[in-house]
Amino acid sequence: MSLAHLALAITIYMTPQGGGGQKAASDSPSRTTIGSSTTSPESAGDTMAAFRFFVGTWQPVEDPAGPKPKLSETYTFAPILEGQFLISQEIYRDAAGKIVHHDFAVFGVDPDTHKLFLHAYNTDGSIDRTHEIDSPAGQWVFLGTVYGSKRFRDYRYTMTKQDENHIRVLIELLKDGKYEKLSETNYERKSNEAAAEVY
């Protein structure tokens, strides 16, 4: 996932506080602070092995009481190069099935720090570069910068494993030295597989 799609996502899929899907930044304050982690660096193999939990196809959890989204979203993770890296794609389609937004990312382990990184490539030509910071077990926290975007720059991206088939993704933008919540999405696993093909 990258920040380039967020303006689109927030306008098409908003739900009241407490429901699934995207929520507006004013719903609650930002969650964690930099440096609040409890874990120590792992080996590259262990780091990637744990992150492979995400492999599969995910879709947002819809709030039955909320408005029906105008676009459908699919978020996929697939291993490449014998599992050394994962690629992810986030695709939005309209009611006719036409792709209206698409971004592509590569996750891997930095051989120097033994921590994950994320590089995203967006249809507007912008690029996200992030690195993982120490995170609690079952959570992956990335600090990132968007290059080439007029709307977004520095952000924090938190992926949380809720159980074997549910995750939460929190995106916060850095503003005046503080991270403020931009969106929070709950996803449900639809499949344990995803094609390693870029659309």
Beta strands, then each sheet from edge to edge (+ up, - down):
strand 1: 56-60
strand 2: 72-80
strand 3: 85-93
strand 4: 99-109
strand 5: 116-122
strand 6: 127-133
strand 7: 139-147
strand 8: 154-163
strand 9: 166-175
strand 10: 178-191
sheet 1: 1+ 2- 3+ 4- 5+ 6- 7+ 8- 9+ 10- 1+
end
